[in-house]
Amino acid sequence: MAAKPLPPKGTRDFSPVEMAKRNYIFQTIRDVFCLFGFQQIETPAMEMLSTLMGKYGEEGDKLLFKVQNSGDYFKGLTDEELLSRDAAKLASKFCEKGLRYDLTVPFARYVVTHRDEIVFPFKRFQIQPVWRADRPQKGRYREFYQCDADVIGSTSLMNEAELMRIIHEVFKRFGIRVCIKINNRKILSGIAEYIGEAARIIDITVAIDKLDKIGLDGVNQELADKGVSPEAIEKLQPIINLSGSNAQKMRTLRTTLKSSSIGLAGIDELHELLGYYQLEDAEVDLTLARGLNYYTGTIIEVKALDVEIGSITGGGRYDNLTGIFGMPNVSGVGISFGADRIFDVLNQLDLYPSELAFGTRVLFLNYDKEDGIYCSLLLTKLRSYGISVEMYPDVAGNSKKQNQQLNYAKAKGIPYIVYIDRKGMPDPKYRLKREWKMTLYHWPTGKRKTMHKEELITYLQRKHQKGRI
């Protein structure tokens, strides 16, 4: 037997039931974004590599999926270049485009492209897939959705607080207990100054950002490999291990970084942000670094408390991301929900509403051709009331095919079935049966009601209005 064709590693198919769950995630997040005054945009799946390269750090650039040019892209290459076997250099010759790595850089490009149409501060959200050529593992995919919200054109820390309230509201609606970790890149710069390695701020943040993955020993080893002195690494340890309440951490840090103006500025910003936020699920975490190079101020990361999985939301402040596209001095801040990881968390904790697995609510059985003709207008009428209804397309000429229709209803989780008794024509009766028991509704399995057409319409409409169909 031939092997089943599979999707590429790091990507997934989603069944109708899984799509119902994913749409629940997207709609919940979309509703909260709109509640806070954000407007939706979309950008292309591909961007020019000149737009993407250099925005994510050296390691991020390696994870970009590059798209080869169409046509004879070898035509302009020399034999020497072809024989060099230098993949990166060759790719730069015949790849001009790449799949987007995140939604933030394309958003910055969008702002510059449409600057004359935008009213600032601009509050936008996007819910679209992104791609990363990463090694697939649990909770880490090569294709996944991000749900982003950004405010651009304002330096107020109230924006960070509002984004944190969005995070709080979204996970409250999902029923997921989370911790919102916060830090500030200015503080990290101050720490780099304090340990005497200001020039290695990027190396330090990239290493610290891997703390959860490789542990403290791994971080220290990576710092040493990057040329950070043993004295500086030793001086860093008490800061990485700093514990206590948010207020205690801030006091200790203020004393430690008293000679660093940029570090003190970061502490002041963090203090102001916590004053705006006022909720108890925020934790100052000095090991939070967010490895992306474009962050300049507040950084945010969200961890689920009841599931072992990576970050499920992250974000931060970027002061001049549009500057690289010719529009300097425009500050922005944003967050991104990892829909695929949230999907996994909700599955593990079994937090989905039970009715999400169901599409069609009522199935009309089809015993002969006359049934289909007679019921067509009735189906249209019920759909006009928002009731999801269908009729089995194939006529059941024998008991085996009748069972096939019932099994179809059971497999799709359709809770109501209707079959028509046309003996009373021109006013036949309809038998409505609650065939498959569901969690939210408590009719005994198999309970029947017999009624005329208008009674059936009224009954189903009433059930629909009460949210029971």
C-alpha positions as CSV (number, residue, x, y, z in Angstrom):
1,M,0.0,0.0,0.0
2,A,1.3,3.4,-1.0
3,A,2.2,5.8,1.9
4,K,-0.3,8.5,2.6
5,P,0.6,11.9,1.3
6,L,1.4,14.2,4.2
7,P,1.7,18.0,4.5
8,P,5.2,19.5,5.0
9,K,6.7,19.1,8.5
10,G,5.7,21.9,10.7
11,T,2.4,22.4,9.0
12,R,-1.0,20.8,9.8
13,D,-4.4,20.0,8.3
14,F,-7.5,21.0,10.3
15,S,-10.7,19.1,10.3
16,P,-14.2,20.7,10.4
17,V,-14.3,20.3,14.2
18,E,-10.8,21.8,14.6
19,M,-11.7,24.7,12.3
20,A,-14.8,25.4,14.5
21,K,-12.4,25.6,17.4
22,R,-9.9,27.8,15.5
23,N,-12.7,30.1,14.4
24,Y,-13.8,30.4,18.0
25,I,-10.2,31.6,18.9
26,F,-10.1,34.1,16.0
27,Q,-13.6,35.5,16.7
28,T,-12.9,35.8,20.4
29,I,-9.7,37.7,19.8
30,R,-11.3,39.8,17.0
31,D,-14.2,40.8,19.3
32,V,-11.8,42.0,22.0
33,F,-9.7,43.9,19.5
34,C,-12.8,45.7,18.2
35,L,-13.9,46.3,21.8
36,F,-10.7,48.3,22.3
37,G,-11.1,50.3,19.1
38,F,-8.7,48.5,16.7
39,Q,-9.4,48.3,13.0
40,Q,-8.5,45.3,10.7
41,I,-6.1,45.4,7.8
42,E,-4.4,42.6,5.8
43,T,-1.0,42.5,4.0
44,P,0.3,40.0,1.4
45,A,1.8,36.7,2.4
46,M,5.0,37.7,0.5
47,E,7.1,40.7,1.0
48,M,10.2,41.9,-0.7
49,L,13.3,40.4,1.0
50,S,14.7,43.9,1.3
51,T,11.7,44.6,3.5
52,L,12.2,41.5,5.7
53,M,16.0,41.1,6.0
54,G,17.9,42.7,8.9
55,K,14.8,43.2,11.0
56,Y,14.8,40.0,13.1
57,G,18.5,39.6,14.0
58,E,21.0,37.2,12.5
59,E,19.2,34.1,13.7
60,G,15.8,35.4,12.6
61,D,17.1,36.1,9.1
62,K,18.1,32.5,8.8
63,L,14.5,31.4,9.4
64,L,13.0,33.4,6.5
65,F,11.4,31.3,3.8
66,K,12.7,32.7,0.5
67,V,10.7,32.5,-2.7
68,Q,12.7,32.0,-5.9
69,N,12.1,34.2,-8.9
70,S,10.1,32.9,-11.8
71,G,11.7,32.4,-15.1
72,D,15.3,31.5,-15.9
73,Y,16.9,32.7,-12.6
74,F,20.2,31.0,-13.3
75,K,20.7,33.2,-16.4
76,G,22.6,36.0,-14.7
77,L,24.8,33.7,-12.6
78,T,28.5,33.0,-13.4
79,D,30.0,29.5,-13.3
80,E,32.1,30.6,-10.4
81,E,29.0,31.6,-8.4
82,L,27.2,28.3,-9.3
83,L,30.2,26.2,-8.2
84,S,30.7,28.2,-5.0
85,R,28.0,26.2,-3.3
86,D,27.3,29.3,-1.1
87,A,23.6,28.8,-0.5
88,A,23.0,32.2,1.1
89,K,24.9,34.1,-1.7
90,L,23.1,32.2,-4.4
91,A,19.7,32.8,-2.8
92,S,20.4,36.5,-2.8
93,K,20.9,36.3,-6.6
94,F,17.6,34.6,-7.5
95,C,15.3,35.3,-4.6
96,E,13.7,38.8,-4.3
97,K,10.7,37.8,-2.2
98,G,10.1,35.9,1.0
99,L,7.2,34.7,3.1
100,R,6.5,37.0,6.0
101,Y,8.2,36.1,9.3
102,D,5.7,38.1,11.4
103,L,3.1,40.7,11.0
104,T,4.9,43.7,12.6
105,V,7.5,44.4,9.9
106,P,4.8,44.2,7.1
107,F,2.7,46.5,9.2
108,A,5.5,49.0,9.4
109,R,5.9,48.8,5.6
110,Y,2.1,49.3,5.3
111,V,2.1,52.4,7.4
112,V,4.8,54.0,5.3
113,T,3.1,53.0,2.1
114,H,-0.3,54.4,3.2
115,R,1.0,57.3,5.4
116,D,-1.2,59.8,3.6
117,E,-4.4,57.8,4.3
118,I,-3.8,57.0,8.0
119,V,-5.0,59.0,11.0
120,F,-2.5,58.8,13.9
121,P,-2.4,57.2,16.4
122,F,-3.4,54.3,14.2
123,K,-4.8,51.2,16.0
124,R,-4.8,48.2,13.7
125,F,-5.2,44.5,14.0
126,Q,-4.3,41.6,11.7
127,I,-5.2,37.9,11.9
128,Q,-3.1,36.1,9.2
129,P,-0.6,33.2,8.9
130,V,3.2,33.6,9.1
131,W,6.0,31.3,8.1
132,R,9.4,30.4,9.8
133,A,11.9,27.8,8.6
134,D,12.3,26.6,12.2
135,R,12.9,23.0,13.4
136,P,9.4,21.7,14.1
137,Q,8.7,20.5,17.7
138,K,5.9,20.6,20.2
139,G,4.2,24.0,20.1
140,R,6.5,25.2,17.3
141,Y,5.3,25.2,13.7
142,R,6.6,26.4,10.4
143,E,3.2,27.8,9.4
144,F,1.1,29.4,12.1
145,Y,-1.4,32.2,12.6
146,Q,-0.6,35.4,14.5
147,C,-3.3,37.7,15.8
148,D,-1.6,41.2,16.1
149,A,-2.8,44.5,17.6
150,D,-0.6,47.6,17.3
151,V,-0.8,51.3,18.1
152,I,1.5,53.4,16.0
153,G,2.1,57.2,16.2
154,S,2.0,57.6,20.0
155,T,4.6,57.3,22.7
156,S,2.2,57.1,25.6
157,L,2.6,54.1,27.9
158,M,-1.1,54.0,28.2
159,N,-1.0,52.1,25.0
160,E,1.1,49.3,26.6
161,A,-1.4,49.2,29.4
162,E,-4.3,48.9,27.0
163,L,-2.6,46.1,25.2
164,M,-2.1,44.3,28.5
165,R,-5.8,44.7,29.3
166,I,-6.6,43.2,25.9
167,I,-4.4,40.2,26.8
168,H,-6.1,40.0,30.2
169,E,-9.6,40.1,28.6
170,V,-8.9,37.6,25.9
171,F,-7.5,34.9,28.3
172,K,-10.3,35.6,30.7
173,R,-12.8,34.8,27.9
174,F,-10.9,31.6,27.1
175,G,-10.7,30.6,30.7
176,I,-6.9,30.2,30.6
177,R,-4.9,31.3,33.6
178,V,-1.8,33.3,32.5
179,C,1.1,35.4,33.8
180,I,1.9,38.5,31.8
181,K,5.6,39.0,32.0
182,I,7.0,42.5,31.3
183,N,10.4,44.0,31.0
184,N,12.0,47.0,29.2
185,R,14.8,46.9,26.6
186,K,16.3,50.1,28.2
187,I,16.7,48.1,31.4
188,L,18.5,45.4,29.5
189,S,20.8,48.1,28.0
190,G,21.4,49.4,31.5
191,I,22.3,45.9,32.7
192,A,24.8,45.5,29.8
193,E,26.4,48.8,30.8
194,Y,26.5,47.7,34.5
195,I,28.4,44.5,33.7
196,G,30.7,46.4,31.4
197,E,29.6,44.9,28.1
198,A,27.4,47.7,26.6
199,A,28.7,46.9,23.1
200,R,27.4,43.3,23.4
201,I,23.7,44.2,24.2
202,I,22.4,42.1,21.2
203,D,24.5,39.0,22.2
204,I,23.3,39.4,25.8
205,T,19.6,39.7,24.9
206,V,19.7,36.9,22.4
207,A,21.3,34.6,25.0
208,I,19.0,35.6,27.9
209,D,16.0,35.1,25.7
210,K,16.9,31.4,25.5
211,L,16.8,30.9,29.3
212,D,13.7,28.8,29.3
213,K,15.1,26.6,26.5
214,I,18.7,26.0,27.5
215,G,18.8,26.9,31.2
216,L,21.1,29.3,33.1
217,D,24.3,27.2,32.4
218,G,23.4,27.2,28.7
219,V,23.0,31.0,28.7
220,N,26.3,31.5,30.5
221,Q,28.0,29.2,28.0
222,E,26.6,31.1,25.0
223,L,27.6,34.4,26.5
224,A,31.1,33.1,27.0
225,D,31.2,31.8,23.4
226,K,30.2,35.3,22.2
227,G,33.2,36.8,24.0
228,V,31.5,38.2,27.2
229,S,34.1,38.2,30.0
230,P,33.8,35.8,32.9
231,E,33.7,38.8,35.3
232,A,30.7,40.3,33.4
233,I,28.9,36.9,33.4
234,E,29.5,36.6,37.1
235,K,28.2,40.1,37.7
236,L,25.0,39.2,35.7
237,Q,24.0,36.3,37.8
238,P,22.3,38.1,40.7
239,I,20.2,40.1,38.2
240,I,19.1,37.0,36.4
241,N,18.2,35.3,39.7
242,L,16.5,38.4,41.2
243,S,13.2,37.5,43.0
244,G,10.5,39.1,45.0
245,S,7.5,41.3,44.3
246,N,7.5,43.7,41.4
247,A,8.1,46.6,43.8
248,Q,11.0,44.8,45.4
249,K,12.6,44.0,42.1
250,M,12.3,47.6,40.9
251,R,13.9,48.9,44.1
252,T,16.8,46.5,43.9
253,L,17.3,47.3,40.2
254,R,17.2,51.0,40.7
255,T,20.0,50.7,43.2
256,T,22.0,48.4,41.0
257,L,21.7,50.6,37.9
258,K,22.0,53.9,39.6
259,S,24.8,55.0,37.3
260,S,23.0,54.0,34.0
261,S,20.8,56.8,32.7
262,I,19.2,54.5,30.1
263,G,18.6,51.8,32.7
264,L,16.9,54.2,35.1
265,A,14.7,55.5,32.2
266,G,13.6,51.9,31.6
267,I,12.8,51.5,35.3
268,D,10.7,54.7,35.3
269,E,8.8,53.5,32.2
270,L,8.1,50.1,33.8
271,H,6.9,51.9,37.0
272,E,4.6,54.2,35.0
273,L,3.2,51.2,33.0
274,L,2.3,49.2,36.2
275,G,0.6,52.4,37.5
276,Y,-1.6,52.4,34.4
277,Y,-2.3,48.7,34.4
278,Q,-3.4,48.1,38.0
279,L,-4.1,44.4,37.5
280,E,-2.4,41.6,39.4
281,D,-1.4,39.2,36.6
282,A,1.6,41.2,35.5
283,E,5.1,40.2,36.7
284,V,8.4,42.0,36.2
285,D,10.8,39.5,34.7
286,L,14.3,40.7,34.1
287,T,15.2,37.6,32.1
288,L,12.6,38.5,29.5
289,A,14.5,39.8,26.5
290,R,12.4,39.1,23.3
291,G,15.3,38.5,20.9
292,L,13.9,40.6,18.0
293,N,16.2,43.6,17.4
294,Y,13.5,46.1,16.7
295,Y,12.2,46.4,20.3
296,T,13.3,49.5,22.1
297,G,11.2,49.9,25.3
298,T,8.5,47.8,26.9
299,I,8.6,44.0,26.1
300,I,5.7,41.6,27.0
301,E,5.4,37.9,27.0
302,V,2.5,35.7,28.2
303,K,2.8,32.2,29.7
304,A,0.0,29.8,30.4
305,L,0.1,28.7,34.1
306,D,-1.5,25.2,33.7
307,V,0.2,23.9,30.5
308,E,3.9,23.4,29.7
309,I,4.2,25.3,26.4
310,G,6.2,28.3,25.2
311,S,5.0,31.9,25.0
312,I,1.4,32.2,23.8
313,T,1.5,36.0,23.4
314,G,4.3,38.5,23.1
315,G,5.1,42.0,22.0
316,G,6.7,45.3,22.8
317,R,7.5,48.9,22.0
318,Y,9.5,49.8,18.8
319,D,10.4,53.4,18.5
320,N,11.7,53.7,14.9
321,L,10.7,50.6,12.9
322,T,9.2,52.7,10.1
323,G,12.5,54.7,9.9
324,I,14.1,51.9,7.9
325,F,11.4,52.5,5.3
326,G,12.0,56.3,5.1
327,M,9.5,57.5,7.8
328,P,11.6,58.2,10.9
329,N,10.6,59.0,14.5
330,V,7.2,57.2,14.5
331,S,6.9,55.1,17.7
332,G,4.7,52.0,17.9
333,V,3.8,49.2,20.3
334,G,2.1,45.9,19.6
335,I,1.2,42.4,20.8
336,S,0.8,39.1,19.0
337,F,-1.4,36.2,20.0
338,G,-0.1,32.8,18.9
339,A,-3.3,31.2,17.7
340,D,-1.8,27.8,17.2
341,R,-0.4,27.5,20.7
342,I,-3.6,28.9,22.2
343,F,-5.4,26.1,20.1
344,D,-3.2,23.5,21.8
345,V,-3.6,25.0,25.3
346,L,-7.4,25.0,24.9
347,N,-7.3,21.4,23.7
348,Q,-5.2,20.2,26.6
349,L,-7.3,22.0,29.2
350,D,-10.6,21.1,27.4
351,L,-11.9,24.7,27.6
352,Y,-13.8,24.9,24.3
353,P,-17.6,25.4,24.5
354,S,-19.1,22.0,23.8
355,E,-21.4,23.2,21.0
356,L,-18.5,24.4,18.8
357,A,-18.1,20.9,17.3
358,F,-21.5,21.1,15.6
359,G,-22.4,22.7,12.3
360,T,-25.7,21.6,10.9
361,R,-28.4,21.7,13.6
362,V,-31.3,20.0,11.8
363,L,-31.2,17.2,9.2
364,F,-34.3,16.4,7.1
365,L,-34.3,12.8,6.1
366,N,-34.9,11.9,2.4
367,Y,-37.1,8.9,1.8
368,D,-38.2,9.6,-1.8
369,K,-37.9,12.3,-4.4
370,E,-41.1,13.9,-3.4
371,D,-39.6,14.7,0.0
372,G,-36.9,16.8,-1.5
373,I,-39.3,18.7,-3.7
374,Y,-41.8,19.3,-0.9
375,C,-39.2,20.5,1.7
376,S,-37.1,22.8,-0.5
377,L,-39.0,26.0,0.4
378,L,-39.2,24.9,4.1
379,L,-35.4,24.6,4.2
380,T,-35.1,28.1,2.7
381,K,-37.5,29.5,5.3
382,L,-35.6,28.0,8.2
383,R,-32.3,29.2,6.9
384,S,-33.8,32.7,6.7
385,Y,-34.1,32.6,10.5
386,G,-30.4,31.7,10.8
387,I,-31.0,28.0,11.5
388,S,-28.4,25.7,10.0
389,V,-30.3,23.0,8.2
390,E,-29.7,20.5,5.4
391,M,-31.5,17.6,3.7
392,Y,-29.7,14.4,3.0
393,P,-29.2,14.5,-0.8
394,D,-29.6,10.8,-1.7
395,V,-33.0,9.1,-1.5
396,A,-33.2,6.2,1.0
397,G,-34.8,3.4,-1.0
398,N,-34.2,0.7,1.5
399,S,-33.5,0.2,5.2
400,K,-29.7,0.2,4.7
401,K,-29.8,3.6,3.1
402,Q,-32.1,4.9,5.9
403,N,-29.5,3.8,8.4
404,Q,-26.9,5.6,6.3
405,Q,-28.8,8.9,6.8
406,L,-29.0,8.4,10.5
407,N,-25.3,7.5,10.7
408,Y,-24.6,10.7,8.7
409,A,-26.4,12.7,11.4
410,K,-24.6,11.0,14.2
411,A,-21.1,11.4,12.6
412,K,-21.7,15.1,12.1
413,G,-23.2,15.6,15.5
414,I,-26.5,16.9,14.2
415,P,-28.8,17.0,17.2
416,Y,-32.2,17.2,15.4
417,I,-33.6,15.0,12.6
418,V,-36.9,15.6,10.8
419,Y,-38.8,13.2,8.7
420,I,-42.0,14.0,6.8
421,D,-45.2,12.0,6.9
422,R,-47.0,13.0,3.7
423,K,-50.0,10.7,4.3
424,G,-51.9,13.7,5.5
425,M,-51.3,15.7,2.3
426,P,-51.9,18.5,1.5
427,D,-51.1,19.2,5.2
428,P,-48.5,16.6,6.2
429,K,-47.0,16.2,9.6
430,Y,-43.4,16.5,10.5
431,R,-41.7,14.3,13.1
432,L,-38.9,16.0,14.9
433,K,-36.6,13.8,16.9
434,R,-33.8,14.7,19.3
435,E,-31.6,12.0,18.1
436,W,-28.2,12.6,19.6
437,K,-27.7,13.8,23.2
438,M,-25.5,16.8,23.7
439,T,-23.8,18.2,26.8
440,L,-25.7,21.5,26.9
441,Y,-29.2,20.3,26.2
442,H,-31.0,17.6,28.1
443,W,-33.7,16.1,26.0
444,P,-33.6,12.3,26.4
445,T,-32.1,10.7,23.4
446,G,-34.8,9.7,20.8
447,K,-37.6,12.0,22.2
448,R,-40.0,12.8,19.4
449,K,-42.4,15.6,18.6
450,T,-45.0,15.5,15.8
451,M,-46.3,18.8,14.4
452,H,-47.5,20.6,11.3
453,K,-45.2,22.8,9.2
454,E,-45.9,26.1,10.8
455,E,-45.6,24.6,14.3
456,L,-42.3,23.1,13.3
457,I,-41.0,26.5,12.0
458,T,-42.2,28.2,15.2
459,Y,-40.7,25.6,17.4
460,L,-37.3,25.5,15.7
461,Q,-37.2,29.3,15.6
462,R,-37.9,29.6,19.3
463,K,-35.1,27.1,20.0
464,H,-32.7,29.0,17.8
465,Q,-33.5,32.3,19.6
466,K,-32.8,30.7,22.9
467,G,-29.4,29.5,21.6
468,R,-30.4,25.8,21.7
469,I,-30.1,25.2,18.0
